[in-house]
Amino acid sequence: MYHKSPGYRIFSSFNYVILTIAGLLCVLPIVHILALSFSASAPANAHLVGLWPIGFNFDSYTKTMYNPNFLRAFYIAIGRTVLGTIITMSVITLAGYALSKDGGLFRSRSKYAWFFVFTMLFNGGIIPTYMLIRNLHLMDTIWALVLPASVSVFNMILLMNFFRATPKELEEAAFIDGAGHFSILFRVYLPLAMPAIATISLFTIVGNWNSWFDGLLYINNYRNYPLATFLQTIIVQQDFNKLNPDIRMLKNFSERTVKAAQIFIGILPVLIIYPYMQKFFVKGIVLGAVKE
């Protein structure tokens, strides 16, 4: 009877309208970019392309895939994302598990917790960080892109709170069976924390993939740019001559369609990963039930 009430129907209709509008606002720009990337040069330069390509062709993708600098930046972005995600998730998982313990078991917990919170609120700034990376001889290396952002305190706090919400009876039962902390972490906590692990991993993947500013700071050789920095350089700064001598030909071809093709290729991995990660959300929620 509750689901058939007029108030519930109005509320559901309002929710459907809001979610539909929000979904369209997210999807339509991607559809426009995709249509623009498959369009011919003349309608693209004349701003005639909407949500459907005009003069359908694959020339922009052909030009993009034959650009060695774009492919190099794409592979660097993949390596940076994989390495950064592994390091970040390993560090914040171990730290979150340790900080989830009570003060009686981990006496210095409060000190470490406040230290992490302090680093989340305050930092040394761009210039001291740049000097540190330079003095550590990490310039023009992938470690300059991975290590400075390897500890996400906010995500670590989320994971810590998820660990703290896990029933203590499971940990006590594992200790009675002779399990150590690493066994408990990997066999008890991580399977139950799969929704949090999947969500934070997705945040970390997207953050590493879309990060471009650190590439401009710490990478002097443009051949070592990750994809986000590469796209920012040629799309925002429009610096074509520095990145690839052959890219000058694109100005006679269609600058807008090639940009659209590169943008779509850049967001495609995230679009592929998200549906795959979504199944872990549901699976982790099912595993999180406490059975008596």
Buried (B, 14 or more C-beta within 10 A) or exposed (E): EEEEEEEEEEEEEEEEEEEEEEEEEEEEEBEBBBBBBBBBBEBBBEEEBBEEBBBEBEBBBEBBBEBEBBEBBBEBBBBBBEBBBBBBBEBBBBBBBBBBBEEEEBEEBEEEBEEBEEEBEEEEEEEEBBEEBEEEEBBEBBBBBBBBBBBBBEBBBBBBEBBEEBEEEBBEEBEEEEBEBEEBBEEBBBEBBBBBBBBBBBBBBBBBBBBBEBBBBBBEEBEBBBBBBBBBBBBEEEEBEEBBEEBEEBEEEBBBBBBBBBBBBBBEBBEEBEEEBEEBBEBBEEEBEEEE
